[in-house]
Amino acid sequence: MPLVDIVGTDGNPTGQTATQKECFEKGLLKRCAWIFFVCEKRGILFQMRSKNKALYPSHWHVTVSGHIDS
């Protein structure tokens, strides 16, 4: 599993890295990217999360997102 940079509450890197799993387990802050798709008629495109996801499998979500590797 790739490592991500740990950030403080100010959003600045702490110099530490961890796996995504460690971040979830320890409540560590990390950076991620989100993309929202807004349709011409002011609709928002939703996606269903994979049934294989550890958190909220098969739930609807409003974005495409991901963690930013270290």
N, CA, C and O atoms as a Tripos MOL2 file, in Angstrom:
@<TRIPOS>MOLECULE
protein
  280   279    70     0     0
PROTEIN
NO_CHARGES

@<TRIPOS>ATOM
      1 N           0.8510   -1.1800    0.0000 N.3       1 MET1
      2 CA          0.0000    0.0000    0.0000 C.3       1 MET1
      3 C           0.8950    1.2410    0.0000 C.2       1 MET1
      4 O           1.8630    1.3070    0.7570 O.2       1 MET1
      5 N           0.5740    2.2240   -0.8470 N.am      2 PRO2
      6 CA          1.4090    3.4280   -0.9160 C.3       2 PRO2
      7 C           1.3380    4.2490    0.3660 C.2       2 PRO2
      8 O           0.3620    4.1820    1.1130 O.2       2 PRO2
      9 N           2.3850    5.0180    0.6000 N.am      3 LEU3
     10 CA          2.4360    5.9030    1.7540 C.3       3 LEU3
     11 C           1.8790    7.2660    1.3880 C.2       3 LEU3
     12 O           1.9950    7.7120    0.2470 O.2       3 LEU3
     13 N           1.2670    7.9300    2.3790 N.am      4 VAL4
     14 CA          0.7660    9.2920    2.2070 C.3       4 VAL4
     15 C           1.4590   10.1750    3.2310 C.2       4 VAL4
     16 O           1.8820    9.7020    4.2860 O.2       4 VAL4
     17 N           1.5740   11.4650    2.9150 N.am      5 ASP5
     18 CA          2.1720   12.4280    3.8420 C.3       5 ASP5
     19 C           1.1550   12.7770    4.9270 C.2       5 ASP5
     20 O          -0.0180   13.0120    4.6350 O.2       5 ASP5
     21 N           1.6050   12.8070    6.1600 N.am      6 ILE6
     22 CA          0.7630   13.2280    7.2730 C.3       6 ILE6
     23 C           0.8570   14.7430    7.3740 C.2       6 ILE6
     24 O           1.9420   15.3130    7.2630 O.2       6 ILE6
     25 N          -0.2950   15.4000    7.5860 N.am      7 VAL7
     26 CA         -0.3270   16.8510    7.7270 C.3       7 VAL7
     27 C          -0.9110   17.2160    9.0890 C.2       7 VAL7
     28 O          -1.6410   16.4330    9.6970 O.2       7 VAL7
     29 N          -0.5760   18.4150    9.5560 N.am      8 GLY8
     30 CA         -1.1320   18.9340   10.7990 C.3       8 GLY8
     31 C          -2.4860   19.5690   10.5470 C.2       8 GLY8
     32 O          -2.9700   19.5820    9.4150 O.2       8 GLY8
     33 N          -3.0980   20.0940   11.5940 N.am      9 THR9
     34 CA         -4.4040   20.7410   11.4530 C.3       9 THR9
     35 C          -4.3430   21.9900   10.5860 C.2       9 THR9
     36 O          -5.3710   22.4760   10.1130 O.2       9 THR9
     37 N          -3.1200   22.5150   10.3760 N.am     10 ASP10
     38 CA         -2.9370   23.6710    9.4970 C.3      10 ASP10
     39 C          -2.7680   23.2720    8.0360 C.2      10 ASP10
     40 O          -2.6590   24.1320    7.1630 O.2      10 ASP10
     41 N          -2.7450   21.9530    7.7670 N.am     11 GLY11
     42 CA         -2.6000   21.4620    6.3970 C.3      11 GLY11
     43 C          -1.1700   21.3180    5.9260 C.2      11 GLY11
     44 O          -0.9290   20.8700    4.8050 O.2      11 GLY11
     45 N          -0.2260   21.6890    6.7580 N.am     12 ASN12
     46 CA          1.1830   21.5870    6.3790 C.3      12 ASN12
     47 C           1.7450   20.2180    6.7320 C.2      12 ASN12
     48 O           1.3890   19.6520    7.7650 O.2      12 ASN12
     49 N           2.6310   19.6730    5.8760 N.am     13 PRO13
     50 CA          3.2290   18.3660    6.1350 C.3      13 PRO13
     51 C           4.0170   18.3520    7.4490 C.2      13 PRO13
     52 O           4.6770   19.3280    7.8050 O.2      13 PRO13
     53 N           3.9310   17.2230    8.1580 N.am     14 THR14
     54 CA          4.6640   17.0640    9.4170 C.3      14 THR14
     55 C           6.0190   16.4050    9.2030 C.2      14 THR14
     56 O           6.8450   16.3640   10.1140 O.2      14 THR14
     57 N           6.2490   15.8870    7.9890 N.am     15 GLY15
     58 CA          7.4800   15.1450    7.7190 C.3      15 GLY15
     59 C           7.3090   13.6500    7.9510 C.2      15 GLY15
     60 O           8.2340   12.8750    7.7080 O.2      15 GLY15
     61 N           6.1380   13.2380    8.4180 N.am     16 GLN16
     62 CA          5.8590   11.8240    8.6470 C.3      16 GLN16
     63 C           5.0370   11.2610    7.4980 C.2      16 GLN16
     64 O           4.3320   11.9990    6.8100 O.2      16 GLN16
     65 N           5.1310    9.9540    7.2950 N.am     17 THR17
     66 CA          4.3080    9.2590    6.3120 C.3      17 THR17
     67 C           3.6430    8.0660    6.9900 C.2      17 THR17
     68 O           4.1010    7.5980    8.0320 O.2      17 THR17
     69 N           2.5720    7.5860    6.3980 N.am     18 ALA18
     70 CA          1.8660    6.4200    6.9060 C.3      18 ALA18
     71 C           1.0690    5.8110    5.7630 C.2      18 ALA18
     72 O           0.9000    6.4320    4.7130 O.2      18 ALA18
     73 N           0.5850    4.6020    5.9700 N.am     19 THR19
     74 CA         -0.3080    3.9950    4.9840 C.3      19 THR19
     75 C          -1.7060    4.5720    5.2000 C.2      19 THR19
     76 O          -1.9940    5.1330    6.2570 O.2      19 THR19
     77 N          -2.5600    4.4340    4.2080 N.am     20 GLN20
     78 CA         -3.9350    4.9030    4.3420 C.3      20 GLN20
     79 C          -4.6140    4.1950    5.5140 C.2      20 GLN20
     80 O          -5.3750    4.8120    6.2600 O.2      20 GLN20
     81 N          -4.3420    2.9150    5.6710 N.am     21 LYS21
     82 CA         -4.9340    2.1380    6.7630 C.3      21 LYS21
     83 C          -4.5210    2.7100    8.1190 C.2      21 LYS21
     84 O          -5.3540    2.8610    9.0130 O.2      21 LYS21
     85 N          -3.2430    3.0260    8.2680 N.am     22 GLU22
     86 CA         -2.7680    3.6190    9.5270 C.3      22 GLU22
     87 C          -3.4650    4.9530    9.7950 C.2      22 GLU22
     88 O          -3.8110    5.2570   10.9360 O.2      22 GLU22
     89 N          -3.6700    5.7500    8.7390 N.am     23 CYS23
     90 CA         -4.3450    7.0360    8.8910 C.3      23 CYS23
     91 C          -5.7580    6.8400    9.4170 C.2      23 CYS23
     92 O          -6.1820    7.5540   10.3260 O.2      23 CYS23
     93 N          -6.4960    5.8830    8.8600 N.am     24 PHE24
     94 CA         -7.8600    5.6190    9.3120 C.3      24 PHE24
     95 C          -7.8660    5.1140   10.7530 C.2      24 PHE24
     96 O          -8.6720    5.5570   11.5710 O.2      24 PHE24
     97 N          -6.9540    4.1790   11.0570 N.am     25 GLU25
     98 CA         -6.9160    3.5830   12.3980 C.3      25 GLU25
     99 C          -6.5170    4.5770   13.4780 C.2      25 GLU25
    100 O          -7.0500    4.5350   14.5870 O.2      25 GLU25
    101 N          -5.5830    5.4730   13.1660 N.am     26 LYS26
    102 CA         -5.0410    6.4040   14.1540 C.3      26 LYS26
    103 C          -5.6440    7.8040   14.0650 C.2      26 LYS26
    104 O          -5.3180    8.6710   14.8750 O.2      26 LYS26
    105 N          -6.5160    8.0260   13.0910 N.am     27 GLY27
    106 CA         -7.1210    9.3480   12.9310 C.3      27 GLY27
    107 C          -6.1430   10.4020   12.4600 C.2      27 GLY27
    108 O          -6.2920   11.5790   12.7890 O.2      27 GLY27
    109 N          -5.1380    9.9930   11.6870 N.am     28 LEU28
    110 CA         -4.1390   10.9270   11.1780 C.3      28 LEU28
    111 C          -4.7050   11.7180    9.9960 C.2      28 LEU28
    112 O          -5.5110   11.1980    9.2240 O.2      28 LEU28
    113 N          -4.2880   12.9460    9.8630 N.am     29 LEU29
    114 CA         -4.7260   13.7900    8.7500 C.3      29 LEU29
    115 C          -3.8080   13.6040    7.5570 C.2      29 LEU29
    116 O          -2.5920   13.4840    7.7100 O.2      29 LEU29
    117 N          -4.3960   13.5800    6.3640 N.am     30 LYS30
    118 CA         -3.6440   13.4240    5.1190 C.3      30 LYS30
    119 C          -4.3170   14.2350    4.0410 C.2      30 LYS30
    120 O          -5.4490   14.6880    4.2080 O.2      30 LYS30
    121 N          -3.6320   14.4170    2.9450 N.am     31 ARG31
    122 CA         -4.2140   15.1560    1.8250 C.3      31 ARG31
    123 C          -4.9390   14.1920    0.8980 C.2      31 ARG31
    124 O          -4.5600   13.0290    0.7600 O.2      31 ARG31
    125 N          -5.9890   14.7000    0.2680 N.am     32 CYS32
    126 CA         -6.6910   13.9210   -0.7410 C.3      32 CYS32
    127 C          -7.2230   14.8830   -1.7970 C.2      32 CYS32
    128 O          -7.2860   16.0930   -1.5810 O.2      32 CYS32
    129 N          -7.5970   14.3340   -2.9220 N.am     33 ALA33
    130 CA         -8.1320   15.1400   -4.0240 C.3      33 ALA33
    131 C          -9.5820   14.7260   -4.2660 C.2      33 ALA33
    132 O          -9.9230   13.5460   -4.1930 O.2      33 ALA33
    133 N         -10.4310   15.7140   -4.5550 N.am     34 TRP34
    134 CA        -11.8490   15.4720   -4.8220 C.3      34 TRP34
    135 C         -12.2200   16.1200   -6.1490 C.2      34 TRP34
    136 O         -11.7530   17.2120   -6.4720 O.2      34 TRP34
    137 N         -13.0550   15.4420   -6.9010 N.am     35 ILE35
    138 CA        -13.5580   15.9970   -8.1570 C.3      35 ILE35
    139 C         -15.0820   15.9110   -8.1190 C.2      35 ILE35
    140 O         -15.6400   14.8350   -7.9030 O.2      35 ILE35
    141 N         -15.7480   17.0350   -8.3280 N.am     36 PHE36
    142 CA        -17.2010   17.0760   -8.3860 C.3      36 PHE36
    143 C         -17.6240   17.2730   -9.8380 C.2      36 PHE36
    144 O         -17.0460   18.0990  -10.5440 O.2      36 PHE36
    145 N         -18.6090   16.5350  -10.2790 N.am     37 PHE37
    146 CA        -19.1560   16.6990  -11.6170 C.3      37 PHE37
    147 C         -20.5290   17.3410  -11.5000 C.2      37 PHE37
    148 O         -21.4580   16.7440  -10.9560 O.2      37 PHE37
    149 N         -20.6530   18.5650  -12.0170 N.am     38 VAL38
    150 CA        -21.9160   19.2870  -11.9660 C.3      38 VAL38
    151 C         -22.4500   19.3650  -13.3930 C.2      38 VAL38
    152 O         -21.7660   19.8510  -14.2940 O.2      38 VAL38
    153 N         -23.6670   18.8880  -13.5900 N.am     39 CYS39
    154 CA        -24.2780   18.8610  -14.9180 C.3      39 CYS39
    155 C         -24.8240   20.2360  -15.2960 C.2      39 CYS39
    156 O         -25.0220   21.0950  -14.4360 O.2      39 CYS39
    157 N         -25.0600   20.4320  -16.5750 N.am     40 GLU40
    158 CA        -25.5500   21.7140  -17.0850 C.3      40 GLU40
    159 C         -26.8390   22.1570  -16.4090 C.2      40 GLU40
    160 O         -27.0560   23.3540  -16.2170 O.2      40 GLU40
    161 N         -27.6840   21.2230  -16.0520 N.am     41 LYS41
    162 CA        -28.9730   21.5750  -15.4430 C.3      41 LYS41
    163 C         -28.8770   21.6020  -13.9200 C.2      41 LYS41
    164 O         -29.8610   21.3530  -13.2230 O.2      41 LYS41
    165 N         -27.6750   21.9100  -13.4080 N.am     42 ARG42
    166 CA        -27.4190   22.0600  -11.9710 C.3      42 ARG42
    167 C         -27.5290   20.7620  -11.1940 C.2      42 ARG42
    168 O         -27.7220   20.7860   -9.9790 O.2      42 ARG42
    169 N         -27.4110   19.6420  -11.8660 N.am     43 GLY43
    170 CA        -27.3950   18.3560  -11.1820 C.3      43 GLY43
    171 C         -25.9750   17.9690  -10.8030 C.2      43 GLY43
    172 O         -25.0120   18.4490  -11.4010 O.2      43 GLY43
    173 N         -25.8520   17.1100   -9.8180 N.am     44 ILE44
    174 CA        -24.5460   16.5980   -9.4070 C.3      44 ILE44
    175 C         -24.5080   15.1130   -9.7100 C.2      44 ILE44
    176 O         -25.4350   14.3800   -9.3670 O.2      44 ILE44
    177 N         -23.4460   14.6730  -10.3480 N.am     45 LEU45
    178 CA        -23.2900   13.2750  -10.6900 C.3      45 LEU45
    179 C         -22.8210   12.4980   -9.4600 C.2      45 LEU45
    180 O         -21.8210   12.8620   -8.8420 O.2      45 LEU45
    181 N         -23.5290   11.4420   -9.1050 N.am     46 PHE46
    182 CA        -23.1700   10.5870   -7.9830 C.3      46 PHE46
    183 C         -22.5180    9.3130   -8.5000 C.2      46 PHE46
    184 O         -22.7240    8.9170   -9.6470 O.2      46 PHE46
    185 N         -21.7330    8.6800   -7.6450 N.am     47 GLN47
    186 CA        -21.1580    7.3810   -7.9730 C.3      47 GLN47
    187 C         -21.4070    6.4410   -6.8030 C.2      47 GLN47
    188 O         -21.5420    6.8830   -5.6620 O.2      47 GLN47
    189 N         -21.4670    5.1520   -7.0830 N.am     48 MET48
    190 CA        -21.5950    4.1800   -6.0090 C.3      48 MET48
    191 C         -20.2110    3.6270   -5.6940 C.2      48 MET48
    192 O         -19.4700    3.2220   -6.5900 O.2      48 MET48
    193 N         -19.8730    3.6150   -4.4020 N.am     49 ARG49
    194 CA        -18.5800    3.0790   -3.9820 C.3      49 ARG49
    195 C         -18.5470    1.5730   -4.2260 C.2      49 ARG49
    196 O         -19.5790    0.9030   -4.1850 O.2      49 ARG49
    197 N         -17.3760    1.0660   -4.4740 N.am     50 SER50
    198 CA        -17.1900   -0.3580   -4.7030 C.3      50 SER50
    199 C         -17.6560   -1.1690   -3.4940 C.2      50 SER50
    200 O         -17.5320   -0.7200   -2.3550 O.2      50 SER50
    201 N         -18.1830   -2.3440   -3.7410 N.am     51 LYS51
    202 CA        -18.5870   -3.2310   -2.6370 C.3      51 LYS51
    203 C         -17.3700   -3.7610   -1.8890 C.2      51 LYS51
    204 O         -17.5040   -4.3210   -0.8010 O.2      51 LYS51
    205 N         -16.1780   -3.5850   -2.4690 N.am     52 ASN52
    206 CA        -14.9370   -4.0710   -1.8470 C.3      52 ASN52
    207 C         -14.2540   -3.0220   -0.9650 C.2      52 ASN52
    208 O         -13.2100   -3.3040   -0.3770 O.2      52 ASN52
    209 N         -14.8230   -1.8220   -0.8640 N.am     53 LYS53
    210 CA        -14.2210   -0.7720   -0.0400 C.3      53 LYS53
    211 C         -14.3610   -1.1170    1.4430 C.2      53 LYS53
    212 O         -15.3720   -1.6740    1.8710 O.2      53 LYS53
    213 N         -13.3250   -0.7760    2.2210 N.am     54 ALA54
    214 CA        -13.3550   -1.0320    3.6660 C.3      54 ALA54
    215 C         -14.3510   -0.1130    4.3650 C.2      54 ALA54
    216 O         -15.0420   -0.5360    5.2920 O.2      54 ALA54
    217 N         -14.4250    1.1380    3.9260 N.am     55 LEU55
    218 CA        -15.3350    2.1000    4.5290 C.3      55 LEU55
    219 C         -16.5140    2.3680    3.5890 C.2      55 LEU55
    220 O         -16.3190    2.6530    2.4070 O.2      55 LEU55
    221 N         -17.6990    2.2800    4.1030 N.am     56 TYR56
    222 CA        -18.9290    2.5740    3.3810 C.3      56 TYR56
    223 C         -19.0400    1.8740    2.0220 C.2      56 TYR56
    224 O         -19.2890    2.5290    1.0100 O.2      56 TYR56
    225 N         -18.8570    0.5510    1.9910 N.am     57 PRO57
    226 CA        -19.0000   -0.1600    0.7110 C.3      57 PRO57
    227 C         -20.4310   -0.0520    0.1770 C.2      57 PRO57
    228 O         -21.3950   -0.0390    0.9420 O.2      57 PRO57
    229 N         -20.5460    0.0230   -1.1290 N.am     58 SER58
    230 CA        -21.8370    0.0840   -1.8360 C.3      58 SER58
    231 C         -22.7090    1.2750   -1.4240 C.2      58 SER58
    232 O         -23.9340    1.2050   -1.5280 O.2      58 SER58
    233 N         -22.0960    2.3590   -0.9610 N.am     59 HIS59
    234 CA        -22.8370    3.5730   -0.6320 C.3      59 HIS59
    235 C         -22.6550    4.5940   -1.7540 C.2      59 HIS59
    236 O         -21.6360    4.5980   -2.4450 O.2      59 HIS59
    237 N         -23.6480    5.4520   -1.9240 N.am     60 TRP60
    238 CA        -23.5480    6.5240   -2.9080 C.3      60 TRP60
    239 C         -22.6350    7.6200   -2.3750 C.2      60 TRP60
    240 O         -22.6050    7.8900   -1.1750 O.2      60 TRP60
    241 N         -21.8900    8.2480   -3.2850 N.am     61 HIS61
    242 CA        -20.9650    9.3110   -2.9210 C.3      61 HIS61
    243 C         -21.0210   10.3760   -4.0010 C.2      61 HIS61
    244 O         -21.2710   10.0660   -5.1660 O.2      61 HIS61
    245 N         -20.7900   11.6320   -3.6270 N.am     62 VAL62
    246 CA        -20.9320   12.7290   -4.5810 C.3      62 VAL62
    247 C         -19.6610   13.0690   -5.3420 C.2      62 VAL62
    248 O         -19.6750   13.9720   -6.1790 O.2      62 VAL62
    249 N         -18.5810   12.3810   -5.0790 N.am     63 THR63
    250 CA        -17.3330   12.7580   -5.7460 C.3      63 THR63
    251 C         -16.5260   11.5560   -6.1860 C.2      63 THR63
    252 O         -16.7630   10.4230   -5.7680 O.2      63 THR63
    253 N         -15.5750   11.8420   -7.0320 N.am     64 VAL64
    254 CA        -14.4890   10.9240   -7.3230 C.3      64 VAL64
    255 C         -13.3400   11.4580   -6.4920 C.2      64 VAL64
    256 O         -13.0230   12.6440   -6.5800 O.2      64 VAL64
    257 N         -12.7140   10.6280   -5.6990 N.am     65 SER65
    258 CA        -11.6630   11.1500   -4.8320 C.3      65 SER65
    259 C         -10.5640   10.1110   -4.6480 C.2      65 SER65
    260 O         -10.7180    8.9440   -5.0070 O.2      65 SER65
    261 N          -9.4770   10.5590   -4.0930 N.am     66 GLY66
    262 CA         -8.3660    9.6590   -3.8240 C.3      66 GLY66
    263 C          -7.3300   10.3280   -2.9500 C.2      66 GLY66
    264 O          -7.2780   11.5520   -2.8320 O.2      66 GLY66
    265 N          -6.5180    9.5070   -2.3500 N.am     67 HIS67
    266 CA         -5.4420    9.9990   -1.5060 C.3      67 HIS67
    267 C          -4.2430   10.3560   -2.3860 C.2      67 HIS67
    268 O          -4.0250    9.7470   -3.4330 O.2      67 HIS67
    269 N          -3.4820   11.3340   -1.9520 N.am     68 ILE68
    270 CA         -2.3120   11.7730   -2.7020 C.3      68 ILE68
    271 C          -1.0970   11.0580   -2.1320 C.2      68 ILE68
    272 O          -0.7480   11.2510   -0.9670 O.2      68 ILE68
    273 N          -0.4540   10.2340   -2.9500 N.am     69 ASP69
    274 CA          0.7250    9.4780   -2.5010 C.3      69 ASP69
    275 C           1.8530   10.4190   -2.0980 C.2      69 ASP69
    276 O           1.9840   11.5270   -2.6170 O.2      69 ASP69
    277 N           2.6590    9.9450   -1.1610 N.am     70 SER70
    278 CA          3.8030   10.7170   -0.6720 C.3      70 SER70
    279 C           4.7900   10.9950   -1.7880 C.2      70 SER70
    280 O           5.8160   11.6350   -1.5600 O.2      70 SER70
@<TRIPOS>BOND
     1     1     2 1
     2     2     3 1
     3     3     4 2
     4     3     5 am
     5     5     6 1
     6     6     7 1
     7     7     8 2
     8     7     9 am
     9     9    10 1
    10    10    11 1
    11    11    12 2
    12    11    13 am
    13    13    14 1
    14    14    15 1
    15    15    16 2
    16    15    17 am
    17    17    18 1
    18    18    19 1
    19    19    20 2
    20    19    21 am
    21    21    22 1
    22    22    23 1
    23    23    24 2
    24    23    25 am
    25    25    26 1
    26    26    27 1
    27    27    28 2
    28    27    29 am
    29    29    30 1
    30    30    31 1
    31    31    32 2
    32    31    33 am
    33    33    34 1
    34    34    35 1
    35    35    36 2
    36    35    37 am
    37    37    38 1
    38    38    39 1
    39    39    40 2
    40    39    41 am
    41    41    42 1
    42    42    43 1
    43    43    44 2
    44    43    45 am
    45    45    46 1
    46    46    47 1
    47    47    48 2
    48    47    49 am
    49    49    50 1
    50    50    51 1
    51    51    52 2
    52    51    53 am
    53    53    54 1
    54    54    55 1
    55    55    56 2
    56    55    57 am
    57    57    58 1
    58    58    59 1
    59    59    60 2
    60    59    61 am
    61    61    62 1
    62    62    63 1
    63    63    64 2
    64    63    65 am
    65    65    66 1
    66    66    67 1
    67    67    68 2
    68    67    69 am
    69    69    70 1
    70    70    71 1
    71    71    72 2
    72    71    73 am
    73    73    74 1
    74    74    75 1
    75    75    76 2
    76    75    77 am
    77    77    78 1
    78    78    79 1
    79    79    80 2
    80    79    81 am
    81    81    82 1
    82    82    83 1
    83    83    84 2
    84    83    85 am
    85    85    86 1
    86    86    87 1
    87    87    88 2
    88    87    89 am
    89    89    90 1
    90    90    91 1
    91    91    92 2
    92    91    93 am
    93    93    94 1
    94    94    95 1
    95    95    96 2
    96    95    97 am
    97    97    98 1
    98    98    99 1
    99    99   100 2
   100    99   101 am
   101   101   102 1
   102   102   103 1
   103   103   104 2
   104   103   105 am
   105   105   106 1
   106   106   107 1
   107   107   108 2
   108   107   109 am
   109   109   110 1
   110   110   111 1
   111   111   112 2
   112   111   113 am
   113   113   114 1
   114   114   115 1
   115   115   116 2
   116   115   117 am
   117   117   118 1
   118   118   119 1
   119   119   120 2
   120   119   121 am
   121   121   122 1
   122   122   123 1
   123   123   124 2
   124   123   125 am
   125   125   126 1
   126   126   127 1
   127   127   128 2
   128   127   129 am
   129   129   130 1
   130   130   131 1
   131   131   132 2
   132   131   133 am
   133   133   134 1
   134   134   135 1
   135   135   136 2
   136   135   137 am
   137   137   138 1
   138   138   139 1
   139   139   140 2
   140   139   141 am
   141   141   142 1
   142   142   143 1
   143   143   144 2
   144   143   145 am
   145   145   146 1
   146   146   147 1
   147   147   148 2
   148   147   149 am
   149   149   150 1
   150   150   151 1
   151   151   152 2
   152   151   153 am
   153   153   154 1
   154   154   155 1
   155   155   156 2
   156   155   157 am
   157   157   158 1
   158   158   159 1
   159   159   160 2
   160   159   161 am
   161   161   162 1
   162   162   163 1
   163   163   164 2
   164   163   165 am
   165   165   166 1
   166   166   167 1
   167   167   168 2
   168   167   169 am
   169   169   170 1
   170   170   171 1
   171   171   172 2
   172   171   173 am
   173   173   174 1
   174   174   175 1
   175   175   176 2
   176   175   177 am
   177   177   178 1
   178   178   179 1
   179   179   180 2
   180   179   181 am
   181   181   182 1
   182   182   183 1
   183   183   184 2
   184   183   185 am
   185   185   186 1
   186   186   187 1
   187   187   188 2
   188   187   189 am
   189   189   190 1
   190   190   191 1
   191   191   192 2
   192   191   193 am
   193   193   194 1
   194   194   195 1
   195   195   196 2
   196   195   197 am
   197   197   198 1
   198   198   199 1
   199   199   200 2
   200   199   201 am
   201   201   202 1
   202   202   203 1
   203   203   204 2
   204   203   205 am
   205   205   206 1
   206   206   207 1
   207   207   208 2
   208   207   209 am
   209   209   210 1
   210   210   211 1
   211   211   212 2
   212   211   213 am
   213   213   214 1
   214   214   215 1
   215   215   216 2
   216   215   217 am
   217   217   218 1
   218   218   219 1
   219   219   220 2
   220   219   221 am
   221   221   222 1
   222   222   223 1
   223   223   224 2
   224   223   225 am
   225   225   226 1
   226   226   227 1
   227   227   228 2
   228   227   229 am
   229   229   230 1
   230   230   231 1
   231   231   232 2
   232   231   233 am
   233   233   234 1
   234   234   235 1
   235   235   236 2
   236   235   237 am
   237   237   238 1
   238   238   239 1
   239   239   240 2
   240   239   241 am
   241   241   242 1
   242   242   243 1
   243   243   244 2
   244   243   245 am
   245   245   246 1
   246   246   247 1
   247   247   248 2
   248   247   249 am
   249   249   250 1
   250   250   251 1
   251   251   252 2
   252   251   253 am
   253   253   254 1
   254   254   255 1
   255   255   256 2
   256   255   257 am
   257   257   258 1
   258   258   259 1
   259   259   260 2
   260   259   261 am
   261   261   262 1
   262   262   263 1
   263   263   264 2
   264   263   265 am
   265   265   266 1
   266   266   267 1
   267   267   268 2
   268   267   269 am
   269   269   270 1
   270   270   271 1
   271   271   272 2
   272   271   273 am
   273   273   274 1
   274   274   275 1
   275   275   276 2
   276   275   277 am
   277   277   278 1
   278   278   279 1
   279   279   280 2
@<TRIPOS>SUBSTRUCTURE
     1 MET1         2 RESIDUE 1 A MET
     2 PRO2         6 RESIDUE 1 A PRO
     3 LEU3        10 RESIDUE 1 A LEU
     4 VAL4        14 RESIDUE 1 A VAL
     5 ASP5        18 RESIDUE 1 A ASP
     6 ILE6        22 RESIDUE 1 A ILE
     7 VAL7        26 RESIDUE 1 A VAL
     8 GLY8        30 RESIDUE 1 A GLY
     9 THR9        34 RESIDUE 1 A THR
    10 ASP10       38 RESIDUE 1 A ASP
    11 GLY11       42 RESIDUE 1 A GLY
    12 ASN12       46 RESIDUE 1 A ASN
    13 PRO13       50 RESIDUE 1 A PRO
    14 THR14       54 RESIDUE 1 A THR
    15 GLY15       58 RESIDUE 1 A GLY
    16 GLN16       62 RESIDUE 1 A GLN
    17 THR17       66 RESIDUE 1 A THR
    18 ALA18       70 RESIDUE 1 A ALA
    19 THR19       74 RESIDUE 1 A THR
    20 GLN20       78 RESIDUE 1 A GLN
    21 LYS21       82 RESIDUE 1 A LYS
    22 GLU22       86 RESIDUE 1 A GLU
    23 CYS23       90 RESIDUE 1 A CYS
    24 PHE24       94 RESIDUE 1 A PHE
    25 GLU25       98 RESIDUE 1 A GLU
    26 LYS26      102 RESIDUE 1 A LYS
    27 GLY27      106 RESIDUE 1 A GLY
    28 LEU28      110 RESIDUE 1 A LEU
    29 LEU29      114 RESIDUE 1 A LEU
    30 LYS30      118 RESIDUE 1 A LYS
    31 ARG31      122 RESIDUE 1 A ARG
    32 CYS32      126 RESIDUE 1 A CYS
    33 ALA33      130 RESIDUE 1 A ALA
    34 TRP34      134 RESIDUE 1 A TRP
    35 ILE35      138 RESIDUE 1 A ILE
    36 PHE36      142 RESIDUE 1 A PHE
    37 PHE37      146 RESIDUE 1 A PHE
    38 VAL38      150 RESIDUE 1 A VAL
    39 CYS39      154 RESIDUE 1 A CYS
    40 GLU40      158 RESIDUE 1 A GLU
    41 LYS41      162 RESIDUE 1 A LYS
    42 ARG42      166 RESIDUE 1 A ARG
    43 GLY43      170 RESIDUE 1 A GLY
    44 ILE44      174 RESIDUE 1 A ILE
    45 LEU45      178 RESIDUE 1 A LEU
    46 PHE46      182 RESIDUE 1 A PHE
    47 GLN47      186 RESIDUE 1 A GLN
    48 MET48      190 RESIDUE 1 A MET
    49 ARG49      194 RESIDUE 1 A ARG
    50 SER50      198 RESIDUE 1 A SER
    51 LYS51      202 RESIDUE 1 A LYS
    52 ASN52      206 RESIDUE 1 A ASN
    53 LYS53      210 RESIDUE 1 A LYS
    54 ALA54      214 RESIDUE 1 A ALA
    55 LEU55      218 RESIDUE 1 A LEU
    56 TYR56      222 RESIDUE 1 A TYR
    57 PRO57      226 RESIDUE 1 A PRO
    58 SER58      230 RESIDUE 1 A SER
    59 HIS59      234 RESIDUE 1 A HIS
    60 TRP60      238 RESIDUE 1 A TRP
    61 HIS61      242 RESIDUE 1 A HIS
    62 VAL62      246 RESIDUE 1 A VAL
    63 THR63      250 RESIDUE 1 A THR
    64 VAL64      254 RESIDUE 1 A VAL
    65 SER65      258 RESIDUE 1 A SER
    66 GLY66      262 RESIDUE 1 A GLY
    67 HIS67      266 RESIDUE 1 A HIS
    68 ILE68      270 RESIDUE 1 A ILE
    69 ASP69      274 RESIDUE 1 A ASP
    70 SER70      278 RESIDUE 1 A SER
